[in-house]
Amino acid sequence: MRMTRHRPNSPTGQSQPSELASRTQGKQGALYSEEERRRRDESVWTTVQGVLAPLQFLVFLVSLGLVVRTLLTGEGAFSADLSIVVKTLVLYTIMITGSIWEKVVFGRWLFAPAFFWEDVFSMLVLALHTLYLVMLLGAIGTVEQRLLVALAGYGAYVVNAGQFLWKLRMARRQGASLQVAPA
């Protein structure tokens, strides 16, 4: 809800946001403070995340193909399992390095306000991938049940990746507006 103050002398005669409300709203809507943006841009962990994210997506696509093939044909279970293990290891790696990145940029290992819901959903992704590993290593369930858990994890991963892409878009827009804004 916007805080507005009626200005009777307004040319349109309509309420306009007060200057204070506009400034406050701009700061609350920002993904990064100036200091956080500086830390983000200077951190090696930003580059690490930028390399790992597309790598994880590539591993995901290959693994998804192998999992679907196994579910449809019954063939290639070992390859599908191996690909899911690789995907899970890449996921753990990106989660650990992402947590370090979050600590460097926001001063918290996880659940910084700017990425709270992304981190919450990441926990679901981790839980499903970990459940798959428990099933695999503990010989729990059938191959199909295991692969369906992996697919659930992959579905959650796609949603989570979408969350992060949205935040990346927001950050780029914020950065562009800062470059255009008068000093």
C-alpha positions in Angstrom: 0.0 0.0 0.0 1.4 3.4 -0.9 1.6 6.2 1.6 0.2 9.3 0.0 -0.4 12.8 1.1 -3.1 14.9 -0.6 -1.8 18.0 -2.2 -4.7 20.3 -3.0 -2.5 22.5 -5.1 -1.6 19.7 -7.4 -2.2 20.4 -11.1 -4.3 17.3 -11.5 -6.0 17.7 -8.1 -5.1 14.1 -7.2 -3.1 12.8 -4.3 0.6 12.4 -4.9 3.1 10.3 -3.0 5.0 12.4 -0.4 8.7 12.8 -1.0 9.5 10.8 2.2 7.3 7.9 1.1 8.9 7.8 -2.3 12.4 7.7 -0.9 11.5 5.0 1.7 9.7 2.9 -0.9 12.8 3.0 -3.2 15.1 1.8 -0.5 12.8 -1.0 0.6 12.3 -2.2 -3.0 16.1 -2.4 -3.6 17.6 -5.9 -3.7 21.0 -4.6 -2.6 22.1 -1.7 -0.6 25.1 0.2 -2.1 27.5 -1.6 0.3 26.0 -5.0 -0.5 26.2 -4.3 -4.2 29.9 -3.4 -3.8 30.6 -6.6 -1.8 28.7 -8.6 -4.4 30.6 -7.1 -7.3 34.0 -7.6 -5.5 33.4 -11.1 -4.3 35.0 -14.1 -6.0 32.0 -16.1 -4.9 29.8 -14.1 -7.3 31.9 -15.5 -10.2 31.8 -19.0 -8.6 28.0 -18.8 -8.6 28.0 -17.5 -12.1 30.0 -20.6 -13.3 28.2 -23.2 -11.2 24.6 -22.2 -12.0 24.8 -22.9 -15.8 26.9 -26.0 -15.1 24.2 -27.3 -12.7 21.6 -26.5 -15.4 23.5 -28.5 -18.0 24.0 -31.5 -15.6 20.2 -31.2 -14.8 19.3 -31.4 -18.5 21.5 -34.4 -19.2 20.2 -36.2 -16.1 16.6 -35.4 -16.8 17.0 -37.0 -20.2 18.5 -40.1 -18.7 15.9 -40.3 -15.9 13.0 -40.0 -18.4 14.6 -42.6 -20.7 14.9 -45.0 -17.8 11.3 -44.4 -16.6 10.0 -44.9 -20.2 12.1 -47.9 -21.3 13.4 -49.4 -18.1 16.9 -49.2 -19.5 19.9 -47.2 -18.3 19.1 -47.2 -14.5 22.8 -47.1 -13.6 23.4 -44.1 -15.9 20.3 -42.3 -14.6 21.4 -42.9 -11.0 25.0 -41.8 -11.7 23.7 -38.6 -13.3 21.4 -37.8 -10.3 24.4 -38.3 -7.9 26.4 -35.9 -10.0 23.5 -33.4 -10.1 23.2 -33.7 -6.3 26.9 -33.2 -5.8 26.8 -30.1 -8.0 23.7 -28.9 -6.0 25.5 -29.3 -2.7 28.5 -27.4 -4.1 26.4 -24.5 -5.3 24.5 -24.4 -2.0 27.7 -24.3 0.1 29.3 -21.7 -2.1 26.0 -19.8 -2.3 25.9 -19.7 1.4 29.4 -18.3 1.6 28.4 -15.7 -1.0 25.4 -14.8 1.1 27.6 -14.4 4.1 30.0 -12.2 2.3 27.3 -10.0 0.7 24.6 -9.9 3.4 26.4 -11.0 6.6 24.2 -14.1 6.9 25.0 -17.7 5.9 21.4 -18.2 4.8 17.9 -16.6 4.7 19.1 -13.0 4.1 15.9 -11.0 3.6 16.7 -10.3 -0.1 16.8 -14.1 -0.8 14.7 -15.5 2.0 12.1 -17.4 -0.1 14.8 -18.6 -2.6 16.6 -20.1 0.4 13.5 -21.7 1.8 12.8 -23.3 -1.6 16.4 -24.4 -1.9 16.0 -26.3 1.4 13.1 -28.3 -0.3 15.4 -28.9 -3.3 18.1 -30.2 -1.0 15.8 -32.3 1.0 14.4 -34.1 -2.1 17.9 -34.7 -3.6 19.1 -36.0 -0.2 16.1 -38.3 0.1 17.0 -39.7 -3.3 20.6 -40.4 -2.0 19.2 -42.0 1.1 17.0 -44.2 -1.0 19.8 -45.1 -3.4 22.5 -45.8 -0.7 20.0 -47.5 1.6 18.5 -49.6 -1.2 15.0 -48.2 -0.2 12.2 -48.5 -2.7 12.2 -49.5 -6.3 14.2 -47.9 -9.1 11.0 -46.1 -10.3 10.2 -44.8 -6.8 13.7 -43.4 -6.5 13.6 -41.8 -9.9 10.2 -40.2 -9.1 11.8 -38.7 -6.0 14.6 -37.4 -8.2 12.0 -35.9 -10.6 10.2 -34.2 -7.7 13.6 -32.7 -6.8 14.2 -31.6 -10.3 10.7 -29.9 -10.5 11.6 -28.1 -7.3 15.0 -27.2 -8.7 13.3 -25.6 -11.8 11.1 -23.5 -9.6 14.0 -22.5 -7.5 16.1 -21.6 -10.6 13.3 -19.5 -11.8 13.3 -17.6 -8.5 17.0 -16.9 -8.8 16.6 -15.8 -12.4 13.9 -13.4 -11.4 16.2 -11.9 -8.7 19.0 -11.6 -11.2 16.7 -9.7 -13.5 15.7 -7.5 -10.6 19.3 -6.8 -9.7 20.1 -5.9 -13.3 17.2 -3.5 -13.4 18.2 -2.0 -10.1 21.8 -1.6 -11.4 20.6 0.0 -14.6 18.3 2.4 -12.8 21.2 3.5 -10.5 23.4 4.2 -13.6 20.6 6.4 -15.1 19.6 8.1 -11.9 20.9 11.6 -11.4 23.5 12.1 -8.6 
